[in-house]
């Protein structure tokens, strides 16, 4: 990789504020440390800088961290539309290499002209006790033994929560099972009042979301696109059935053998506000994403509920295969893969410089003496 005696790779790994980035970034940092990569607080002490954040934040990071200059930079990013806006190409051009969670994202981000590596998220079974799940059940007013569908998502076009609720309402007009809908903001009153809908809005701790995974039986997503789908992989790790749009990064760990992907149609992103939010200029052609078949989604939910009561054996086998599918995304596996990617990046940098170990070390800082970040 580099000159003999140079020591382990040191990385300054910075993470954005968005909740899913904070969680995935914290797990990636822990996996790197366990793999023998030295984490440092400042870019001046690092061999490589990783920016785990939205690409439009890269100029801000560059201004905030002038020590980045002269060091290889990895941008960890995910993306959901099927093409990149023009300005995204400029932001991604600021990094030397792109890491992303899924093959779906890789194929889109590759158009930026930088090397792209798939680095899946770490997946671990959500930890919650039976007591914590029972407490949440009482809080939500759920009767013991009631079958529970659930979702966790924002009220935004990409998550398409309204379509999931419409499918549930069509499948169970009497509201016999429950559908816990966890959102940051309140559901529209007309949706919250539908039979069986159990709205839950506001902030929630990781422990509370873990309790929901333990309490629930089937996780539902009518998403139009996912870069990965943390809630879905968590649900599978918890041993729950997952019914979700069969499109996006979730298809790296979902198929008909371990989950219930629902068919969809590819449609353009036509809403002007949504296009603007993703950074597309008015003059640019529209990107596309998926529109789930609500009728098939409703039929799938009915079938899950029926099989749970009439023939649970095949459903239990599906749950077991779901757990096995995401069990490969361990901290050890992800950490080892990231370390190899870092070593390869530095080896290519050394080769480009003529064979000298040019990993930067800040003046007066012996290699290995940098503080842990």
Kinemage of the C-alpha trace (Angstrom):
@kinemage 1
@onewidth
@group {chain A} dominant
@subgroup {mainchain}
@vectorlist {calphas} color= white
{ca unk a 1} P 0.000 0.000 0.000
{ca unk a 2} L 2.606 2.533 1.080
{ca unk a 3} L 6.124 2.677 2.381
{ca unk a 4} L 7.266 0.068 4.890
{ca unk a 5} L 6.661 1.140 8.488
{ca unk a 6} L 4.184 3.824 7.519
{ca unk a 7} L 1.621 2.446 9.977
{ca unk a 8} L -2.101 1.925 9.648
{ca unk a 9} L -4.298 4.114 7.518
{ca unk a 10} L -5.603 7.160 9.362
{ca unk a 11} L -8.996 8.592 8.449
{ca unk a 12} L -10.840 11.772 9.314
{ca unk a 13} L -14.466 10.670 8.945
{ca unk a 14} L -16.960 13.550 9.068
{ca unk a 15} L -20.720 12.977 9.089
{ca unk a 16} L -23.632 15.283 8.253
{ca unk a 17} L -26.535 16.165 10.540
{ca unk a 18} L -29.328 14.200 8.848
{ca unk a 19} L -30.465 11.432 11.202
{ca unk a 20} L -29.873 8.526 8.835
{ca unk a 21} L -26.409 9.884 7.973
{ca unk a 22} L -25.540 10.223 11.665
{ca unk a 23} L -26.530 6.662 12.368
{ca unk a 24} L -24.906 5.085 9.303
{ca unk a 25} L -21.805 7.230 9.752
{ca unk a 26} L -21.411 6.277 13.411
{ca unk a 27} L -21.674 2.593 12.521
{ca unk a 28} L -19.160 2.996 9.683
{ca unk a 29} L -16.697 4.757 11.984
{ca unk a 30} L -16.990 1.983 14.552
{ca unk a 31} L -16.486 -0.648 11.847
{ca unk a 32} L -13.377 1.136 10.559
{ca unk a 33} L -11.878 1.344 14.039
{ca unk a 34} L -12.540 -2.347 14.630
{ca unk a 35} L -10.815 -3.112 11.313
{ca unk a 36} L -7.627 -1.408 12.483
{ca unk a 37} L -8.087 1.945 10.755
{ca unk a 38} L -7.019 4.860 12.934
{ca unk a 39} L -9.683 7.557 13.268
{ca unk a 40} L -8.383 11.080 13.705
{ca unk a 41} L -10.210 14.263 14.597
{ca unk a 42} L -8.750 16.637 12.009
{ca unk a 43} L -7.934 16.258 8.308
{ca unk a 44} L -4.365 17.515 8.871
{ca unk a 45} L -3.597 14.240 10.684
{ca unk a 46} L -5.377 12.013 8.165
{ca unk a 47} L -4.283 10.015 5.151
{ca unk a 48} L -7.838 10.090 3.795
{ca unk a 49} L -10.834 12.300 4.540
{ca unk a 50} L -14.336 10.808 4.277
{ca unk a 51} L -17.312 13.165 3.983
{ca unk a 52} L -20.481 11.214 4.785
{ca unk a 53} L -23.058 13.788 3.746
{ca unk a 54} L -25.151 15.133 0.892
{ca unk a 55} L -22.988 16.119 -2.097
{ca unk a 56} L -24.221 19.714 -2.005
{ca unk a 57} L -22.553 20.013 1.401
{ca unk a 58} L -19.063 19.317 0.029
{ca unk a 59} L -18.213 22.984 -0.683
{ca unk a 60} L -19.231 23.835 2.890
{ca unk a 61} L -17.013 21.061 4.276
{ca unk a 62} L -14.102 22.290 2.132
{ca unk a 63} L -14.448 25.799 3.569
{ca unk a 64} L -14.830 24.526 7.144
{ca unk a 65} L -11.887 22.112 6.883
{ca unk a 66} L -9.054 23.777 4.967
{ca unk a 67} L -6.801 20.898 6.047
{ca unk a 68} L -8.528 18.773 3.417
{ca unk a 69} L -6.358 20.366 0.751
{ca unk a 70} L -3.864 17.899 -0.692
{ca unk a 71} L -5.496 14.835 0.844
{ca unk a 72} L -7.583 12.251 -0.976
{ca unk a 73} L -11.264 12.754 -0.217
{ca unk a 74} L -13.991 10.116 -0.301
{ca unk a 75} L -17.589 11.268 -0.546
{ca unk a 76} L -20.104 8.850 0.961
{ca unk a 77} L -23.445 9.624 -0.648
{ca unk a 78} L -26.725 8.024 -1.624
{ca unk a 79} L -29.098 9.146 -4.348
{ca unk a 80} L -32.677 8.225 -5.215
{ca unk a 81} L -33.710 9.622 -8.653
{ca unk a 82} L -32.417 7.718 -11.666
{ca unk a 83} L -30.179 10.527 -12.899
{ca unk a 84} L -28.051 13.314 -11.464
{ca unk a 85} L -28.763 17.021 -11.878
{ca unk a 86} L -26.075 19.033 -13.613
{ca unk a 87} L -24.950 20.818 -10.455
{ca unk a 88} L -24.490 17.473 -8.684
{ca unk a 89} L -21.769 16.610 -11.193
{ca unk a 90} L -19.826 19.648 -10.044
{ca unk a 91} L -20.140 18.775 -6.340
{ca unk a 92} L -19.183 15.137 -6.856
{ca unk a 93} L -16.240 16.326 -8.926
{ca unk a 94} L -14.746 17.711 -5.708
{ca unk a 95} L -13.990 14.224 -4.319
{ca unk a 96} L -11.513 11.596 -5.478
{ca unk a 97} L -13.768 8.602 -4.924
{ca unk a 98} L -17.434 7.948 -4.117
{ca unk a 99} L -18.736 5.358 -1.678
{ca unk a 100} L -22.404 4.511 -1.693
{ca unk a 101} L -24.759 2.045 -0.059
{ca unk a 102} L -26.168 0.062 -2.986
{ca unk a 103} L -25.727 -0.987 -6.586
{ca unk a 104} L -28.734 1.153 -7.478
{ca unk a 105} L -26.930 4.255 -6.202
{ca unk a 106} L -23.640 3.147 -7.761
{ca unk a 107} L -25.125 3.019 -11.232
{ca unk a 108} L -26.527 6.549 -10.936
{ca unk a 109} L -23.518 8.121 -9.208
{ca unk a 110} L -21.085 6.568 -11.712
{ca unk a 111} L -22.182 9.192 -14.235
{ca unk a 112} L -20.201 11.742 -12.186
{ca unk a 113} L -17.001 10.272 -13.611
{ca unk a 114} L -15.399 9.272 -10.321
{ca unk a 115} L -14.605 5.741 -9.106
{ca unk a 116} L -17.632 4.429 -7.181
{ca unk a 117} L -17.538 1.631 -4.619
{ca unk a 118} L -20.509 -0.031 -2.951
{ca unk a 119} L -20.138 0.095 0.836
{ca unk a 120} L -23.383 -1.257 2.328
{ca unk a 121} L -24.691 -0.004 5.634
{ca unk a 122} L -24.032 -2.042 8.744
{ca unk a 123} L -27.185 -3.947 9.748
{ca unk a 124} L -27.753 -5.232 13.275
{ca unk a 125} L -30.979 -6.521 14.834
{ca unk a 126} L -32.757 -3.665 16.639
{ca unk a 127} L -32.392 -4.206 20.370
{ca unk a 128} L -35.593 -3.925 22.399
{ca unk a 129} L -36.991 -5.997 25.241
{ca unk a 130} L -40.445 -7.493 25.404
{ca unk a 131} L -41.199 -5.049 28.198
{ca unk a 132} L -40.258 -2.079 25.995
{ca unk a 133} L -42.435 -3.397 23.174
{ca unk a 134} L -45.349 -3.917 25.576
{ca unk a 135} L -44.952 -0.382 26.900
{ca unk a 136} L -45.096 1.022 23.373
{ca unk a 137} L -48.141 -1.122 22.605
{ca unk a 138} L -49.970 0.342 25.604
{ca unk a 139} L -48.901 3.849 24.638
{ca unk a 140} L -50.331 3.378 21.147
{ca unk a 141} L -53.512 1.756 22.461
{ca unk a 142} L -53.009 -1.598 20.749
{ca unk a 143} L -54.884 -4.626 22.041
{ca unk a 144} L -52.708 -7.672 22.896
{ca unk a 145} L -52.427 -10.113 20.002
{ca unk a 146} L -53.532 -7.634 17.319
{ca unk a 147} L -51.615 -7.997 14.069
{ca unk a 148} L -49.488 -4.890 13.480
{ca unk a 149} L -48.401 -3.455 10.156
{ca unk a 150} L -46.090 -0.459 10.495
{ca unk a 151} L -43.972 2.077 8.662
{ca unk a 152} L -41.485 4.789 9.587
{ca unk a 153} L -41.136 7.674 7.158
{ca unk a 154} L -41.484 11.337 6.416
{ca unk a 155} L -44.537 12.832 4.756
{ca unk a 156} L -42.758 13.562 1.497
{ca unk a 157} L -43.301 12.393 -2.085
{ca unk a 158} L -40.345 9.989 -2.057
{ca unk a 159} L -41.591 8.015 0.942
{ca unk a 160} L -45.158 7.928 -0.475
{ca unk a 161} L -46.775 7.274 2.911
{ca unk a 162} L -50.198 8.154 1.517
{ca unk a 163} L -50.073 5.228 -0.941
{ca unk a 164} L -49.227 2.797 1.862
{ca unk a 165} L -52.205 4.040 3.865
{ca unk a 166} L -54.470 3.819 0.810
{ca unk a 167} L -53.404 0.209 0.255
{ca unk a 168} L -54.056 -0.675 3.898
{ca unk a 169} L -57.485 0.984 3.809
{ca unk a 170} L -58.405 -0.950 0.661
{ca unk a 171} L -57.168 -4.220 2.154
{ca unk a 172} L -58.817 -3.817 5.563
{ca unk a 173} L -61.795 -1.449 5.411
{ca unk a 174} L -62.848 -2.641 8.871
{ca unk a 175} L -59.439 -1.805 10.359
{ca unk a 176} L -59.129 -5.238 11.989
{ca unk a 177} L -55.321 -5.237 12.001
{ca unk a 178} L -53.463 -2.107 13.067
{ca unk a 179} L -51.250 0.060 10.896
{ca unk a 180} L -48.841 2.112 13.009
{ca unk a 181} L -47.700 5.073 10.914
{ca unk a 182} L -44.663 6.750 12.486
{ca unk a 183} L -43.995 10.172 10.977
{ca unk a 184} L -42.150 13.280 12.203
{ca unk a 185} L -45.199 15.470 11.561
{ca unk a 186} L -48.922 14.729 12.041
{ca unk a 187} L -50.863 12.825 9.393
{ca unk a 188} L -53.610 14.730 7.606
{ca unk a 189} L -56.799 14.265 9.690
{ca unk a 190} L -58.607 12.353 6.929
{ca unk a 191} L -55.845 9.736 6.848
{ca unk a 192} L -55.409 9.536 10.611
{ca unk a 193} L -59.138 8.836 11.031
{ca unk a 194} L -59.213 5.786 8.747
{ca unk a 195} L -60.111 2.505 10.496
{ca unk a 196} L -57.053 0.714 11.832
{ca unk a 197} L -54.646 3.616 11.347
{ca unk a 198} L -52.596 4.284 14.493
{ca unk a 199} L -50.803 7.599 13.961
{ca unk a 200} L -47.618 8.298 15.891
{ca unk a 201} L -45.810 11.530 15.176
{ca unk a 202} L -43.057 13.567 16.724
{ca unk a 203} L -39.508 12.690 17.752
{ca unk a 204} L -38.661 9.121 18.695
{ca unk a 205} L -35.521 7.636 20.183
{ca unk a 206} L -33.638 4.744 18.634
{ca unk a 207} L -34.912 2.610 21.516
{ca unk a 208} L -38.523 3.487 20.701
{ca unk a 209} L -38.053 2.629 17.026
{ca unk a 210} L -36.420 -0.650 18.071
{ca unk a 211} L -39.478 -1.353 20.231
{ca unk a 212} L -41.688 -0.741 17.191
{ca unk a 213} L -39.728 -3.331 15.218
{ca unk a 214} L -40.214 -5.811 18.061
{ca unk a 215} L -43.906 -4.956 18.428
{ca unk a 216} L -44.672 -5.012 14.689
{ca unk a 217} L -45.329 -7.985 12.462
{ca unk a 218} L -44.941 -6.530 8.961
{ca unk a 219} L -43.061 -3.435 7.800
{ca unk a 220} L -44.618 -1.647 4.818
{ca unk a 221} L -43.083 0.805 2.358
{ca unk a 222} L -44.660 2.282 -0.767
{ca unk a 223} L -41.519 4.325 -1.464
{ca unk a 224} L -40.834 5.765 -4.866
{ca unk a 225} L -37.071 5.325 -4.421
{ca unk a 226} L -34.630 4.323 -1.699
{ca unk a 227} L -30.859 4.576 -1.703
{ca unk a 228} L -30.804 1.752 0.870
{ca unk a 229} L -33.827 1.734 3.182
{ca unk a 230} L -32.571 1.531 6.769
{ca unk a 231} L -36.005 0.849 8.232
{ca unk a 232} L -36.515 -2.057 5.829
{ca unk a 233} L -33.178 -3.732 6.559
{ca unk a 234} L -33.768 -3.198 10.289
{ca unk a 235} L -37.196 -4.825 10.002
{ca unk a 236} L -35.716 -7.858 8.268
{ca unk a 237} L -32.991 -8.105 10.907
{ca unk a 238} L -35.760 -8.070 13.525
{ca unk a 239} L -37.378 -11.052 11.816
{ca unk a 240} L -40.369 -9.176 10.411
{ca unk a 241} L -42.012 -9.574 7.031
{ca unk a 242} L -41.209 -6.655 4.708
{ca unk a 243} L -43.603 -5.560 1.966
{ca unk a 244} L -42.063 -2.798 -0.121
{ca unk a 245} L -41.793 -1.331 -3.579
{ca unk a 246} L -39.463 -3.591 -5.532
{ca unk a 247} L -37.251 -0.718 -6.653
{ca unk a 248} L -34.150 1.002 -5.366
{ca unk a 249} L -31.281 0.163 -3.067
{ca unk a 250} L -33.454 -2.146 -0.979
{ca unk a 251} L -33.248 -4.674 -3.802
{ca unk a 252} L -29.632 -5.361 -2.795
{ca unk a 253} L -31.015 -7.388 0.134
{ca unk a 254} L -34.623 -8.027 -0.887
{ca unk a 255} L -36.070 -10.508 -3.345
{ca unk a 256} L -39.172 -12.691 -3.513
{ca unk a 257} L -37.419 -15.380 -1.504
{ca unk a 258} L -36.807 -13.278 1.607
{ca unk a 259} L -39.339 -10.423 1.380
{ca unk a 260} L -42.390 -9.359 -0.609
{ca unk a 261} L -41.369 -6.779 -3.246
{ca unk a 262} L -44.338 -5.133 -4.966
{ca unk a 263} L -44.414 -4.271 -8.691
{ca unk a 264} L -44.272 -0.681 -9.869
{ca unk a 265} L -44.234 1.561 -12.922
{ca unk a 266} L -41.410 3.950 -13.770
{ca unk a 267} L -42.729 7.513 -13.826
{ca unk a 268} L -41.105 10.926 -14.255
{ca unk a 269} L -40.675 13.178 -11.241
{ca unk a 270} L -43.036 15.860 -12.466
{ca unk a 271} L -43.765 17.907 -9.338
{ca unk a 272} L -41.775 21.172 -9.631
{ca unk a 273} L -41.073 21.438 -5.889
{ca unk a 274} L -39.768 17.874 -5.723
{ca unk a 275} L -37.572 18.436 -8.759
{ca unk a 276} L -36.186 21.610 -7.218
{ca unk a 277} L -35.541 19.833 -3.897
{ca unk a 278} L -33.354 17.310 -5.725
{ca unk a 279} L -31.481 20.108 -7.467
{ca unk a 280} L -32.867 19.794 -10.993
{ca unk a 281} L -33.047 23.025 -12.960
{ca unk a 282} L -36.254 23.804 -14.842
{ca unk a 283} L -34.566 23.285 -18.204
{ca unk a 284} L -33.282 19.790 -17.335
{ca unk a 285} L -35.177 16.698 -18.467
{ca unk a 286} L -37.064 14.996 -15.632
{ca unk a 287} L -35.563 12.141 -13.693
{ca unk a 288} L -37.704 9.098 -12.929
{ca unk a 289} L -38.589 6.907 -9.991
{ca unk a 290} L -41.174 4.248 -9.115
{ca unk a 291} L -44.933 4.368 -8.589
{ca unk a 292} L -46.027 1.295 -6.667
{ca unk a 293} L -49.104 -0.669 -7.777
{ca unk a 294} L -51.463 0.154 -4.893
{ca unk a 295} L -53.868 -2.644 -5.804
{ca unk a 296} L -51.111 -5.258 -5.658
{ca unk a 297} L -49.794 -3.738 -2.445
{ca unk a 298} L -53.262 -4.053 -0.872
{ca unk a 299} L -53.563 -7.662 -2.030
{ca unk a 300} L -50.116 -8.446 -0.605
{ca unk a 301} L -51.041 -7.001 2.785
{ca unk a 302} L -54.226 -9.091 2.844
{ca unk a 303} L -52.212 -12.188 1.970
{ca unk a 304} L -49.681 -11.552 4.744
{ca unk a 305} L -52.453 -11.234 7.310
{ca unk a 306} L -54.204 -14.373 6.009
{ca unk a 307} L -51.041 -16.439 5.967
{ca unk a 308} L -50.182 -15.305 9.480
{ca unk a 309} L -53.417 -16.825 10.745
{ca unk a 310} L -54.016 -19.760 8.379
{ca unk a 311} L -50.601 -21.009 7.288
{ca unk a 312} L -47.823 -19.387 9.333
{ca unk a 313} L -45.150 -21.910 8.293
{ca unk a 314} L -44.220 -20.367 4.924
{ca unk a 315} L -44.373 -16.893 6.457
{ca unk a 316} L -41.969 -17.936 9.211
{ca unk a 317} L -39.622 -19.317 6.575
{ca unk a 318} L -39.787 -15.955 4.777
{ca unk a 319} L -38.895 -14.190 8.023
{ca unk a 320} L -35.919 -16.494 8.554
{ca unk a 321} L -34.630 -15.914 5.033
{ca unk a 322} L -35.030 -12.169 5.556
{ca unk a 323} L -32.886 -12.302 8.679
{ca unk a 324} L -30.275 -14.331 6.805
{ca unk a 325} L -30.237 -11.893 3.883
{ca unk a 326} L -29.215 -8.918 6.010
{ca unk a 327} L -27.022 -10.890 8.447
{ca unk a 328} L -24.077 -10.558 6.026
{ca unk a 329} L -23.834 -6.787 6.619
{ca unk a 330} L -21.840 -7.117 9.828
{ca unk a 331} L -19.465 -4.484 11.228
{ca unk a 332} L -16.593 -6.904 10.604
{ca unk a 333} L -17.461 -7.414 6.938
{ca unk a 334} L -18.130 -3.737 6.227
{ca unk a 335} L -15.062 -2.577 8.155
{ca unk a 336} L -12.782 -4.984 6.311
{ca unk a 337} L -14.181 -3.876 2.956
{ca unk a 338} L -13.712 -0.189 3.774
{ca unk a 339} L -10.139 -0.783 4.875
{ca unk a 340} L -9.340 -2.525 1.580
{ca unk a 341} L -10.916 0.368 -0.351
{ca unk a 342} L -8.814 2.881 1.587
{ca unk a 343} L -5.626 0.918 1.024
{ca unk a 344} L -6.378 0.663 -2.689
{ca unk a 345} L -7.069 4.393 -2.909
{ca unk a 346} L -3.751 5.182 -1.261
{ca unk a 347} L -1.897 2.615 -3.383
{ca unk a 348} L -3.235 4.234 -6.540
{ca unk a 349} L -2.172 7.630 -5.204
{ca unk a 350} L 1.334 6.320 -4.517
{ca unk a 351} L 1.521 4.824 -8.016
{ca unk a 352} L 0.447 8.133 -9.523
{ca unk a 353} L 3.213 9.935 -7.589
{ca unk a 354} L 5.914 7.611 -8.857
{ca unk a 355} L 6.062 5.157 -5.969
{ca unk a 356} L 6.820 7.458 -3.035
{ca unk a 357} L 4.755 7.270 0.128
{ca unk a 358} L 3.239 10.752 0.018
{ca unk a 359} L 0.668 10.315 2.739
{ca unk a 360} L 0.503 13.717 4.430
{ca unk a 361} L 1.532 14.124 8.060
{ca unk a 362} L 1.043 17.458 9.761
{ca unk a 363} L 4.289 19.088 10.966
{ca unk a 364} L 5.425 17.907 14.375
{ca unk a 365} L 2.929 15.027 14.491
{ca unk a 366} L 4.595 11.604 14.363
{ca unk a 367} L 2.535 9.003 12.580
{ca unk a 368} L 0.323 7.203 15.064
{ca unk a 369} L 0.272 10.095 17.546
{ca unk a 370} L -2.941 11.732 16.304
{ca unk a 371} L -5.891 11.782 18.685
{ca unk a 372} L -8.859 9.515 18.077
{ca unk a 373} L -11.825 11.360 16.591
